[in-house]
Amino acid sequence: MAHLAMGDWDTAAAALSQGLQLDPSNDQMVAKLVESRKLLAEERQASLATSSLLKRDLVLKLRQVRREEVRQQMLKQFKQSMAAPVWELEDYEWRPTFLPAMKQKRLDKAKVLADPTARMLAEYVHALADLAQPKGCIPLLQDQSRLDAFQTAIEGALHELPGGHLIVLGSGSNILGLMASQLGARRVTCIERGPMLHRVAKQTLQSNRHMRGVDSICLVDRQLQACGVKGGLTPAAIATAVSQAQAAHNAAIAAMHAHSFAAIEAYPDSQGTAAAAAKTPVDSAAAAASHLAAEAAASVAAADAGAVLAADAAAQTVQDKAVCQEACTPKDMSPHHADQKIDQMGLGWHPLNMQGQQHQHGDKWLNEEQAQNTFLPRIAEMQPGIKAETEQAQQAEEEGASAQQAEDADRSIPELGDEEEYRKSLDQAHGTNQICVGQDRLYTTETTCNALLQQQLDRIRQSAVMLPEPAEVLVTDLIDHSVLGKGLLPNLDYAAERLITPGARVVPAAIQVWGVLVEMRIDSISGFDLSALNAFRWHPHHDRVDLSRVPHKRLSSPFPVLALDLQQRVDAIAGAALTNTSLPKTDLVWESDTQLKILATSDGLWNGVAFWFEVHTHGADVVSSWAGGRPGLPICSSWGQAVQYLDFRRVHKGHSVKLRVQQDSNQILFSSVPAQQRPRHAFIPRWHFDMVQDHMRNDAYDQAISRAVDFKKALGCERVGVLDMGAGSGLLSMMAARAGAEWVLGAEVSQAMCDAGVETLVMNGFGGKCIMANKDVRHLETSAKPDGTPPDMHSKADIAIFEVFDSGLIGEGVLHMLAAAKQKLLTKDAVLVPAAATVFCQPLQMRIGQVSGFNLEQVNSWQWRPDYEGMDLANSRESWTALGPAMQALSFDFYDAEANMKPSEVCMQLPIQQSGICNAIAFWFELDLDEQTQLSTSPYCEKGSTWQQAVQWMPEAEVHAGSQAGLLTKHDTYGISFAWSCPSDCASASHDSIDSGVTSNKAHNSRSSVPLNGNSNVLNSSSSHECRQSDDVSSSHRTTRVALKDSTWSQKHDELLKFNSQLAKCCTQNPLEYRKVALAAVQFGSRPHDLGLDTDQAVELCIKMMG
């Protein structure tokens, strides 16, 4: 009882337990024991809560210290350079914020894109989407279930409406159009989303031109909104373009009037003085306004009507450039250099897609594409015809002014209006009787602009595509993992209103969306609490996942989310269009807004809704996008599944939770009730979560690190120091500390990952042993700098651990990190984990050939990318064929850092075991963590989810079993690459011989980190022997008719790459520019469809800016 009175619950519980053993029937002691245990549990919970608060307080203080360290570094740089930037330190520290509520509020397109930076970024996103879309259509060609479902549905629709006109929206490769032509469609009209997709469709059509019925296919090189039916409504994009051109013209004319009136009022003393003074402003205003009006009309006429970003875009070109110059130009920069700076940033640029001409193809129509979207600094300069007309107009103005000064003031003017009435109106407006030469010139300029505008309006109207008849069948494949992300409903609505007949059949007819509550979080990994990472698990839109492979816990049974009856929707719109009645319109953002009650089937922390869908193609035919849904349905795996992340909320089995489901024309939005409100300030890529949940990788590193620490201690090293390069979450650092290291310094360049890593270290009790530096390893120092900056490390490390490998091994800069560490951060006898790596390669046939009886091999040239790609070959074996054995290509001894930094190349002979067409080289690696432990990323063995394999696309070549193919393998400090070479060159190469026939039997997987612009740090080879490279595999192997890459795509990619480089440069060098870009990117990512942007590319841009 004394212990109870003193609050010593632990001792009291132990004493009472012993007493009950002597007197089990003592009810009083039983009650006291229950009470003491309850109080003991409460005390422990309070103690844990207090400890957690203290640890989190320490985390915040450490974060403040890191921020202050960065601030002091910047101040020292300013002092040393004796110059201050145009921005403040607070601008450098600013980071964007993404709020969940942003997805609820509709964006005003005109208001958002009135900002020059936002308009420039929108053009950038349009161009990115155009480049990415062709490769996005390839999964359809590899999904036979999806193809069969569409073929059956098209056949059923044409059986009900034999010989009908069929419209296909967005099949990309034109495979659905080809199917329809073979199934009896009288006319097939294919409309794609972008110029590159149209180019793919045209190439596949040409490859199958010999087939029966293909002549019925007509490809449209305009977007859907530029299409109509003869005798019907004007296409929406054309009507919009006309109004925009007129608005720009009116703005230019108003500007001319304003300049002219100001000039007249400035010199009221005498007519001669006024005329002389007015000549210069009117000349400049007239010329500028004339050029601006021509540029405005030209931009609308030349641009794809639907790609015009704002009604006043062209009219504001001059103003935008002035604003940009004022905002971005240092005081000491000349106007010429300022113009160059603006052009480099791409501000004020407009997308250009020059309109083609309509040609007859038999009794069908066909629009041939003349040019692709591209970034151009000035539209008029790229159109000689428009530029010539503008110059002629300006020359006519100058000649007219000279003649006017020489002749009588009452000379006649061409009959384009009543000159006297015009002059009187000017006099009345300004209260003066003075008629100056400038007014006559203004009138002449205005009439010239009017004539030029009329020419441009005619061009706009002529660019419309008018179908000869409406269609009886509408087929679309504008469906993605999130169902509505590709604009399925807006495109259907437009086609129903303007392009099809009432009663037309729609394929697919309906979509049923299903969902399930899930817990997707990280808890304990290798004995450590890594839950701090969960705060960074979010996504601006719907994250595409493979639910069969991503670790998750189901918290409910599948439930119906939303039913979309596409056939009923189209019937309603088409019927209203037939009767010239309009459906009731509303200003509400959401078409559907419902609240569901979902019964929890398990206890857990709910933080996401996983959803998939079933597509009702025709009649009773149904396919599903996930094998985990209703059993017995054909699975179309190419669609994938989606997850929308929510704030964490605890749910209990048997209790219901409220889920709000909202749907507009382009998205399905899930919200908990009450709604999630947590703001997001940073983004961590999903592969980080996959990596820390890879138990095979974690166990292998844990064992190797423990042995390394024991080895150093056995050699007499009492205070073992460890350097963790690319520390990330701090998992490897904690493994080293647990193994007995005296101190661990983790270097992590990402601020978000560093914050998460520090929190993880502190919450696991390693805050005293493990330190996290938010720096690049190459910038760490072990001695004080001359300016007084203290060292990052007080002594050199005895062990270096690192896991900074992409799917191609060295793409994340591991060789540079090792070279810097070996030079100044590690002891001479330091142990490296891992110690070495070996690269293996294998020739593959990974191409599209015959699909559903059609030749689609030209699609293969659209798979190419400048650098290798990360691919999961182990889980996509049906898409590739190995043509030869895996062979050792390169090896890296990480202890020899100096040798690794020298680019090298190796010639080797690949034995061909199976005949085929080789168009890719797959390569992977094997890590020697130490003498006992290895990790492999081979596709032929069991492995975790960390790494994929790397694939480089090669020029296609026919190879035959029993032959050999010469391959040149090269590496620099940032990447590995391959090229075909001639056997004779390889035979004479003075390189070390390469072991052949080595097949990897170890295990592991690989993450990919290749961006759009690829690896920009590739160096030239400096091998002592130059081996001739060739696009031909050898003289004995014949190349195919398929090009390695599409030349038009490659040219546009190179242009965009230059712009991408300049954009990145501006963002990294000037925080003010980064803020402008990041704010616009966050808006784009919240509701891209409101701005007419591609969802995938807009979200990706948002993620990059948040990262």
Secondary structure as UniProt FT lines:
FT   HELIX           2..6
FT   HELIX           9..22
FT   TURN            24..25
FT   HELIX           27..81
FT   HELIX           89..93
FT   HELIX           100..103
FT   HELIX           109..112
FT   TURN            113..114
FT   HELIX           116..136
FT   HELIX           138..141
FT   HELIX           144..160
FT   TURN            162..163
FT   STRAND          165..169
FT   HELIX           175..182
FT   TURN            183..184
FT   STRAND          187..191
FT   HELIX           195..207
FT   TURN            208..210
FT   TURN            212..213
FT   HELIX           214..216
FT   STRAND          217..220
FT   HELIX           224..226
FT   STRAND          227..229
FT   TURN            230..231
FT   HELIX           236..266
FT   HELIX           271..302
FT   HELIX           305..307
FT   TURN            311..316
FT   HELIX           317..328
FT   TURN            331..332
FT   HELIX           335..345
FT   TURN            346..348
FT   STRAND          350..352
FT   STRAND          358..361
FT   TURN            362..363
FT   STRAND          364..367
FT   STRAND          374..376
FT   HELIX           380..382
FT   HELIX           384..406
FT   TURN            409..410
FT   HELIX           419..430
FT   HELIX           437..462
FT   STRAND          465..467
FT   STRAND          471..476
FT   TURN            481..482
FT   TURN            485..486
FT   HELIX           488..498
FT   STRAND          500..507
FT   STRAND          510..519
FT   STRAND          524..525
FT   TURN            526..527
FT   STRAND          528..529
FT   HELIX           531..536
FT   STRAND          543..545
FT   TURN            547..549
FT   STRAND          553..554
FT   STRAND          559..565
FT   HELIX           566..578
FT   TURN            579..580
FT   STRAND          592..600
FT   STRAND          604..618
FT   TURN            619..620
FT   STRAND          621..624
FT   TURN            627..628
FT   TURN            631..632
FT   TURN            637..639
FT   STRAND          641..651
FT   TURN            653..654
FT   STRAND          656..663
FT   STRAND          668..672
FT   HELIX           686..692
FT   HELIX           695..714
FT   TURN            715..716
FT   STRAND          721..725
FT   TURN            728..729
FT   HELIX           731..739
FT   STRAND          743..747
FT   HELIX           751..763
FT   TURN            764..765
FT   TURN            767..769
FT   STRAND          770..773
FT   HELIX           777..779
FT   TURN            786..787
FT   STRAND          797..802
FT   TURN            807..808
FT   TURN            811..812
FT   HELIX           814..824
FT   STRAND          826..833
FT   STRAND          836..845
FT   STRAND          850..851
FT   TURN            852..853
FT   STRAND          854..855
FT   HELIX           857..862
FT   STRAND          869..871
FT   HELIX           873..875
FT   HELIX           877..879
FT   STRAND          881..882
FT   STRAND          887..893
FT   TURN            894..895
FT   HELIX           897..900
FT   STRAND          904..911
FT   STRAND          916..928
FT   STRAND          934..936
FT   TURN            939..940
FT   STRAND          949..959
FT   TURN            961..962
FT   STRAND          964..971
FT   STRAND          976..981
FT   HELIX           983..988
FT   TURN            1012..1013
FT   TURN            1016..1017
FT   TURN            1035..1036
FT   HELIX           1047..1069
FT   HELIX           1071..1086
FT   HELIX           1088..1091
FT   HELIX           1095..1106
//
